[in-house]
């Protein structure tokens, strides 16, 4: 049950999880502006949260209870706003509920209070690029069409921890909001039976199994984006699915005949040649992201002329197949956002040049079998770091053994005597610095050096952005 009118004035609001990257700052500022007494609780220390705390310094009344959580805080707070990383069954949230406290989240408050139409995009891979590209194309139309001049396109959600609650008073009913939504946020929205007016799924591959345990439970969290869609007063709910993804295709069939819902499916092949020629991002996966964005914006009257005019200005997002620089005909790409094996496989498939791969990191309990196969097929060298280095190395070796066996059987069958292709060189190093130095030593003109870890960063870095920034810094140092 929503808190009546969200009257925070004079209430005690507990922010659970400020986050090292500032995920709870928006909620803390929103509650402070609403006249609440704000307490922030986080397991991290003040030193670890230094950057996030700095962002709240204009609100000197905020109290920080850091290094641990106290049951007393949860029992006494009027309202608890939980970070998306906090599971709904967390024992401290249960303490608050048993005490009769109102438990909510940043994304739930935003959906309750947002005065305009929301476009939501989720998936395992490609959702950030698709979200940013959708907003970019809509803004291009706004600049071209007279009737769209006063329409503001807001971009936010899981993409870069941009503020949501503190911009609510700036959003007008005629504006559009484009959000990237994580599985964690969709779980929170399911608690209040909310979903975006327009919802799109890019794809589904295993992720966050350290939290969900099974792929099926992860998919169930993602499906909330469609389950709770409702038509509004003026338009039906719009549900958009990637026809090349097995589960998305099944969901399209599941929902396509529901009253009050329009279902659309897309494939990477839907992009016409004239539009494709305007698009700079490499690989079929990026074509799929483009087609996904087009499937959304066509519902808002965006025409091909506007698309072709604004597309060339769109650049790869930071840490997503981002070209850092080219040195002596060696191209260095930062794909630190690839925190799953499937994401890194997509990156490997984007290039025809020889690849030196840097991979490895925090262990999310995901399988590396297919990743190992793709490395054995596509990479001339794999430089591995972090907790998962040995697991990835083992997956590559197993794939190489299978490839050698298949080659021998094929040669015996056809009586060929050709030599086997050179195996992927596997190197294990202790740090990203060592990995970049070794990659530079191994690289030859025409090669691609690709940081695409297939893993989260938490064993060595605070987040994927810090990892990607460090990679870019190391690469750019070669020119100084």
VMD Tcl script that draws the C-alpha trace (Angstrom):
set ca {
  {0.00 0.00 0.00}
  {1.61 3.33 -1.04}
  {2.40 5.80 1.70}
  {-0.40 8.41 1.57}
  {0.74 11.15 -0.83}
  {4.35 10.43 0.16}
  {4.17 13.04 2.90}
  {7.72 12.76 4.20}
  {7.64 16.02 6.13}
  {8.65 15.38 9.73}
  {9.06 11.63 9.16}
  {12.20 9.58 9.75}
  {13.37 8.10 6.44}
  {16.01 5.37 6.45}
  {18.05 4.94 3.26}
  {19.35 1.37 3.13}
  {22.43 1.38 0.89}
  {24.04 4.66 -0.14}
  {26.36 2.69 -2.41}
  {29.96 3.32 -3.32}
  {28.76 4.59 -6.68}
  {26.06 6.81 -5.14}
  {22.95 4.77 -5.88}
  {21.19 6.00 -2.73}
  {22.12 9.68 -3.04}
  {19.03 10.55 -5.09}
  {16.68 9.05 -2.50}
  {18.51 10.78 0.37}
  {18.26 14.16 -1.34}
  {14.60 13.61 -2.24}
  {13.68 12.77 1.35}
  {15.68 15.72 2.69}
  {13.96 18.10 0.28}
  {10.61 16.70 1.44}
  {11.36 17.70 5.02}
  {12.27 14.29 6.43}
  {14.88 13.40 8.98}
  {17.20 11.22 6.90}
  {19.39 8.39 8.17}
  {21.67 6.49 5.80}
  {22.73 2.96 6.74}
  {25.34 1.06 4.74}
  {27.66 -1.89 5.39}
  {30.55 0.03 3.84}
  {32.70 2.43 5.85}
  {32.83 6.22 5.60}
  {36.16 5.94 3.81}
  {34.75 3.51 1.24}
  {31.72 5.73 0.67}
  {33.68 8.97 0.47}
  {32.56 9.98 -3.04}
  {28.89 9.24 -2.33}
  {28.93 11.08 1.01}
  {30.53 14.08 -0.71}
  {27.48 14.33 -2.98}
  {25.19 14.74 0.04}
  {27.19 17.45 1.82}
  {24.63 20.18 0.97}
  {22.28 18.33 3.35}
  {24.18 18.56 6.65}
  {21.28 17.06 8.60}
  {21.74 13.57 7.11}
  {22.96 11.02 9.67}
  {25.26 8.21 8.59}
  {25.20 4.83 10.34}
  {27.99 3.01 8.54}
  {29.90 -0.26 8.74}
  {26.86 -2.29 9.83}
  {23.06 -2.23 10.03}
  {21.21 -1.78 13.33}
  {17.81 -3.47 13.83}
  {16.84 -0.45 15.92}
  {17.05 1.84 12.87}
  {14.63 -0.37 10.93}
  {12.18 -0.66 13.81}
  {11.99 3.09 14.44}
  {12.07 4.58 10.92}
  {8.73 5.66 9.43}
  {9.88 4.89 5.89}
  {12.67 2.63 4.58}
  {13.98 3.20 1.03}
  {16.00 0.14 -0.06}
  {18.74 0.12 -2.67}
  {18.02 -2.20 -5.66}
  {20.94 -4.42 -4.63}
  {19.08 -5.32 -1.42}
  {16.92 -8.47 -1.91}
  {13.28 -8.09 -0.90}
  {13.61 -10.85 1.72}
  {16.53 -9.15 3.48}
  {16.28 -9.73 7.22}
  {16.46 -6.02 8.06}
  {13.63 -5.19 5.66}
  {11.62 -7.95 7.35}
  {12.28 -6.25 10.71}
  {10.88 -3.00 9.30}
  {7.79 -4.72 7.89}
  {7.07 -6.53 11.15}
  {7.28 -3.17 12.92}
  {4.67 -1.79 10.52}
  {7.09 0.47 8.66}
  {6.60 1.49 5.03}
  {9.27 -0.21 2.87}
  {9.82 1.13 -0.64}
  {12.56 1.94 -3.18}
  {13.74 4.73 -5.46}
  {12.23 3.11 -8.55}
  {8.89 2.41 -6.83}
  {8.56 6.00 -5.65}
  {9.38 7.24 -9.14}
  {6.75 5.07 -10.82}
  {4.14 6.15 -8.27}
  {4.87 9.84 -8.75}
  {5.98 10.25 -12.39}
  {3.36 12.32 -14.28}
  {4.15 11.07 -17.78}
  {4.64 8.00 -19.97}
  {7.57 5.70 -19.16}
  {9.52 3.61 -21.67}
  {11.35 0.74 -19.95}
  {14.13 -1.41 -21.40}
  {15.60 -4.53 -19.82}
  {17.61 -7.58 -20.82}
  {20.84 -9.38 -20.09}
  {22.94 -7.57 -22.73}
  {22.56 -4.43 -24.81}
  {20.05 -2.68 -22.58}
  {22.21 0.37 -21.81}
  {23.03 1.01 -25.47}
  {19.41 0.45 -26.50}
  {18.17 2.81 -23.78}
  {20.62 5.58 -24.67}
  {19.96 5.14 -28.39}
  {16.19 5.30 -27.89}
  {16.51 8.60 -26.02}
  {18.93 9.90 -28.68}
  {16.53 9.15 -31.55}
  {13.56 10.64 -29.70}
  {15.54 13.80 -29.02}
  {16.44 13.97 -32.71}
  {12.76 14.00 -33.60}
  {12.08 16.64 -30.94}
  {14.63 18.89 -32.61}
  {13.07 18.33 -36.05}
  {9.32 18.33 -35.38}
  {7.57 21.52 -34.31}
  {4.98 19.63 -32.25}
  {7.78 17.98 -30.23}
  {9.73 21.17 -29.43}
  {8.42 21.44 -25.87}
  {8.73 17.71 -25.13}
  {11.68 16.83 -22.91}
  {13.18 13.32 -23.18}
  {14.43 12.13 -19.79}
  {17.02 9.34 -19.61}
  {17.67 7.38 -16.42}
  {17.19 4.24 -14.38}
  {19.97 1.68 -14.14}
  {22.09 3.58 -16.66}
  {24.76 5.52 -14.76}
  {22.81 6.09 -11.52}
  {21.22 9.26 -12.85}
  {18.72 10.99 -10.52}
  {15.05 10.09 -10.73}
  {13.32 11.37 -7.62}
  {15.03 14.76 -7.54}
  {13.95 15.54 -11.12}
  {10.27 14.71 -10.58}
  {9.28 18.36 -10.17}
  {10.82 19.11 -13.60}
  {8.95 16.41 -15.55}
  {5.85 17.57 -17.44}
  {2.89 15.39 -18.50}
  {3.83 15.71 -22.20}
  {7.44 14.60 -21.66}
  {8.79 11.07 -22.18}
  {10.94 9.10 -19.73}
  {13.30 6.39 -21.03}
  {14.61 4.03 -18.34}
  {17.02 1.11 -18.25}
  {15.58 -1.35 -15.72}
  {17.57 -4.09 -13.98}
  {16.14 -7.37 -12.73}
  {16.56 -6.02 -9.19}
  {14.49 -2.91 -9.97}
  {11.82 -5.01 -11.69}
  {11.53 -7.17 -8.57}
  {10.91 -4.01 -6.57}
  {8.30 -2.75 -9.05}
  {6.50 -6.10 -8.87}
  {5.84 -5.39 -5.19}
  {3.56 -2.49 -6.22}
  {2.33 -4.10 -9.48}
  {3.89 -1.42 -11.68}
  {5.56 -1.59 -15.10}
  {6.39 0.85 -17.92}
  {3.79 1.82 -20.52}
  {6.21 0.70 -23.25}
  {8.43 -2.28 -22.36}
  {11.23 -3.94 -24.34}
  {13.37 -7.03 -23.74}
  {16.72 -7.13 -25.56}
  {17.62 -10.77 -24.74}
  {18.01 -13.23 -21.86}
  {21.16 -15.12 -20.92}
  {22.32 -16.30 -17.47}
  {23.30 -13.52 -15.07}
  {23.31 -12.80 -11.32}
  {23.09 -16.50 -10.49}
  {24.90 -15.66 -7.25}
  {21.63 -13.96 -6.23}
  {18.95 -15.94 -8.08}
  {20.41 -19.43 -7.99}
  {18.83 -20.47 -11.29}
  {18.40 -18.97 -14.73}
  {14.64 -19.55 -14.46}
  {14.38 -17.32 -11.39}
  {16.43 -14.62 -13.13}
  {14.07 -14.76 -16.11}
  {11.06 -14.56 -13.79}
  {12.41 -11.29 -12.37}
  {12.80 -9.90 -15.90}
  {9.28 -10.95 -16.94}
  {7.81 -8.52 -14.42}
  {8.33 -5.80 -17.01}
  {5.47 -7.36 -19.03}
  {3.37 -9.01 -16.33}
  {2.36 -5.74 -14.72}
  {1.88 -3.63 -17.85}
  {-1.52 -1.97 -18.06}
  {-3.04 0.18 -20.81}
  {-3.46 3.81 -19.79}
  {-6.43 6.06 -20.56}
  {-5.17 7.04 -24.00}
  {-3.16 4.11 -25.33}
  {-2.59 0.36 -25.04}
  {0.41 -1.21 -23.34}
  {3.21 -1.85 -25.85}
  {5.41 -4.95 -25.37}
  {8.47 -5.45 -27.61}
  {10.46 -8.68 -27.90}
  {13.66 -9.84 -29.63}
  {12.50 -12.61 -31.99}
  {16.05 -14.01 -32.13}
  {16.02 -14.77 -28.40}
  {14.35 -18.09 -27.50}
  {12.65 -16.94 -24.30}
  {11.67 -13.54 -25.71}
  {10.03 -15.29 -28.67}
  {8.09 -17.53 -26.26}
  {6.93 -14.50 -24.29}
  {5.79 -12.81 -27.49}
  {3.52 -15.78 -28.19}
  {2.35 -15.76 -24.57}
  {1.29 -12.11 -24.53}
  {0.36 -11.33 -28.15}
  {-3.37 -11.99 -27.79}
  {-3.96 -10.10 -24.55}
  {-6.59 -7.36 -24.75}
  {-5.21 -3.86 -24.31}
  {-1.68 -4.87 -25.36}
  {0.22 -4.45 -28.63}
  {3.07 -6.95 -29.07}
  {5.94 -6.26 -31.47}
  {8.95 -8.43 -32.31}
  {12.22 -7.49 -33.99}
  {15.44 -8.99 -35.35}
  {18.80 -7.47 -36.26}
  {17.96 -8.07 -39.93}
  {15.11 -5.57 -39.77}
  {17.52 -2.64 -40.21}
  {17.38 -1.32 -43.77}
  {20.66 -0.75 -45.59}
  {20.29 3.03 -45.77}
  {19.82 3.29 -42.00}
  {22.57 0.74 -41.32}
  {25.00 2.89 -43.30}
  {24.41 5.74 -40.82}
  {25.25 3.59 -37.78}
  {28.86 3.42 -36.55}
  {28.76 0.76 -33.82}
  {30.31 -2.63 -34.80}
  {28.80 -6.11 -34.73}
  {25.44 -7.81 -35.15}
  {24.55 -7.30 -31.49}
  {24.69 -3.54 -32.00}
  {22.43 -3.91 -35.04}
  {19.99 -5.71 -32.73}
  {20.22 -2.80 -30.29}
  {19.47 -0.40 -33.14}
  {16.46 -2.39 -34.32}
  {15.17 -2.53 -30.74}
  {15.41 1.25 -30.42}
  {13.69 1.69 -33.80}
  {10.85 -0.60 -32.69}
  {10.25 1.79 -29.79}
  {10.63 5.17 -31.47}
  {8.42 4.28 -34.46}
  {5.54 4.21 -31.96}
  {6.18 7.90 -31.27}
  {6.19 9.06 -34.88}
  {9.94 9.10 -35.48}
  {10.49 8.83 -39.25}
  {13.43 7.54 -41.30}
  {14.57 11.04 -42.24}
  {14.99 12.01 -38.61}
  {16.65 8.68 -37.79}
  {19.23 9.01 -40.57}
  {20.03 12.55 -39.51}
  {20.62 11.79 -35.82}
  {22.15 8.27 -36.00}
  {25.68 9.28 -37.10}
  {26.00 11.42 -33.97}
  {25.45 8.44 -31.65}
  {28.65 7.07 -30.15}
  {29.33 3.91 -28.18}
  {28.69 4.33 -24.48}
  {31.66 4.32 -22.17}
  {32.82 0.79 -21.30}
  {30.68 -0.82 -24.03}
  {32.87 -1.75 -27.02}
  {34.34 1.73 -26.66}
  {37.32 2.39 -28.94}
  {39.93 3.86 -26.57}
  {42.52 4.54 -29.25}
  {44.43 3.09 -32.18}
  {48.22 2.80 -31.91}
  {50.35 1.47 -34.79}
  {47.25 -0.12 -36.37}
  {46.33 -1.88 -33.10}
  {42.84 -0.99 -31.88}
  {42.20 -1.03 -28.12}
  {38.58 -1.53 -27.01}
  {37.12 -1.05 -23.53}
  {34.15 -3.39 -23.01}
  {34.30 -3.46 -19.21}
  {30.47 -3.48 -19.01}
  {30.52 -7.06 -20.37}
  {30.09 -8.70 -16.96}
  {28.68 -12.01 -18.26}
  {30.12 -14.67 -20.58}
  {27.38 -14.00 -23.13}
  {28.18 -10.30 -23.15}
  {31.85 -11.04 -23.81}
  {30.93 -13.59 -26.52}
  {28.98 -10.82 -28.26}
  {32.08 -8.60 -28.15}
  {34.30 -11.34 -29.61}
  {31.83 -11.82 -32.45}
  {31.97 -8.12 -33.36}
  {35.48 -8.30 -34.87}
  {37.08 -9.96 -37.87}
  {40.59 -8.85 -36.87}
  {42.84 -11.06 -34.69}
  {41.91 -10.53 -31.04}
  {43.97 -10.37 -27.87}
  {41.40 -10.73 -25.09}
  {41.70 -9.54 -21.49}
  {39.09 -11.29 -19.32}
  {38.31 -12.48 -15.82}
  {37.13 -11.01 -12.52}
  {34.65 -11.63 -9.72}
  {32.95 -15.03 -9.74}
  {29.14 -14.76 -10.18}
  {28.90 -18.56 -10.49}
  {28.22 -18.44 -14.22}
  {29.40 -21.21 -16.58}
  {32.28 -20.44 -18.96}
  {31.99 -23.39 -21.35}
  {30.59 -21.45 -24.32}
  {32.87 -18.51 -23.58}
  {35.87 -20.85 -23.68}
  {34.74 -22.21 -27.06}
  {34.36 -18.72 -28.51}
  {37.79 -17.67 -27.21}
  {39.36 -20.78 -28.77}
  {37.69 -19.90 -32.09}
  {38.25 -16.14 -32.18}
  {41.20 -15.05 -30.01}
  {44.90 -15.38 -30.76}
  {45.63 -14.80 -27.06}
  {43.67 -14.69 -23.80}
  {45.17 -12.79 -20.87}
  {43.27 -13.73 -17.71}
  {42.96 -11.98 -14.35}
  {40.94 -12.17 -11.15}
  {39.05 -14.91 -9.29}
  {37.82 -16.61 -12.46}
  {41.14 -16.73 -14.35}
  {41.71 -20.44 -13.73}
  {38.10 -21.34 -14.58}
  {38.24 -19.47 -17.88}
  {41.65 -20.99 -18.70}
  {40.22 -24.46 -18.07}
  {37.23 -23.73 -20.32}
  {39.57 -22.60 -23.14}
  {41.76 -25.70 -22.78}
  {38.72 -28.00 -22.86}
  {37.48 -26.22 -25.99}
  {40.88 -26.53 -27.65}
  {40.97 -30.27 -26.94}
  {37.52 -30.64 -28.55}
  {38.58 -28.59 -31.56}
  {41.76 -30.64 -32.01}
  {39.76 -33.87 -31.81}
  {37.26 -32.62 -34.36}
  {40.08 -31.50 -36.68}
  {41.81 -34.88 -36.48}
  {38.57 -36.75 -37.21}
  {37.85 -34.45 -40.15}
  {41.37 -34.90 -41.57}
  {41.17 -38.69 -41.26}
  {37.80 -38.73 -43.00}
  {39.00 -36.55 -45.89}
  {42.62 -37.87 -45.88}
  {43.87 -34.30 -45.41}
  {47.28 -33.68 -43.85}
  {47.02 -29.94 -43.24}
  {48.37 -28.60 -39.94}
  {45.97 -27.61 -37.20}
  {45.40 -23.91 -36.65}
  {47.49 -22.29 -33.94}
  {45.91 -22.62 -30.49}
  {44.92 -19.59 -28.45}
  {47.78 -18.52 -26.22}
  {46.67 -18.48 -22.56}
  {48.38 -16.20 -20.04}
  {47.47 -15.65 -16.36}
  {48.61 -12.40 -14.75}
  {48.07 -10.75 -11.38}
  {46.63 -7.37 -12.33}
  {45.02 -5.33 -15.07}
  {48.26 -3.35 -15.33}
  {50.19 -6.53 -16.08}
  {47.51 -7.61 -18.55}
  {47.72 -4.38 -20.55}
  {51.53 -4.49 -20.60}
  {51.49 -8.07 -21.87}
  {48.82 -7.29 -24.46}
  {50.96 -4.45 -25.78}
  {53.90 -6.84 -26.05}
  {51.88 -9.47 -27.94}
  {49.97 -7.11 -30.25}
  {50.87 -6.77 -33.92}
  {49.55 -4.33 -36.56}
  {46.00 -5.28 -37.51}
  {45.18 -6.74 -34.08}
  {42.41 -5.80 -31.66}
  {43.10 -5.73 -27.92}
  {39.76 -6.22 -26.19}
  {38.96 -5.83 -22.51}
  {35.75 -7.85 -22.23}
  {35.92 -9.50 -18.80}
  {32.79 -11.74 -18.82}
  {32.75 -11.15 -15.05}
  {31.90 -8.52 -12.49}
  {34.71 -6.37 -11.13}
  {34.28 -6.63 -7.36}
  {37.34 -8.81 -6.69}
  {39.70 -6.06 -7.92}
  {37.66 -2.88 -8.49}
  {34.66 -1.08 -7.00}
  {32.65 -1.40 -10.22}
  {32.96 -1.99 -13.95}
  {33.43 1.75 -14.56}
  {36.51 1.97 -12.36}
  {37.90 -1.11 -14.16}
  {37.21 0.39 -17.59}
  {38.64 3.77 -16.63}
  {41.82 2.12 -15.37}
  {42.15 0.17 -18.63}
  {41.68 3.32 -20.71}
  {44.21 5.21 -18.58}
  {46.79 2.45 -19.01}
  {46.25 2.30 -22.77}
  {46.47 6.08 -23.27}
  {49.75 6.11 -21.32}
  {51.43 4.33 -24.24}
  {51.36 7.60 -26.18}
  {52.79 9.81 -23.45}
}
mol new
graphics top color blue
foreach p $ca { graphics top sphere $p radius 0.5 }
foreach p [lrange $ca 0 end-1] q [lrange $ca 1 end] { graphics top cylinder $p $q radius 0.2 }
display resetview
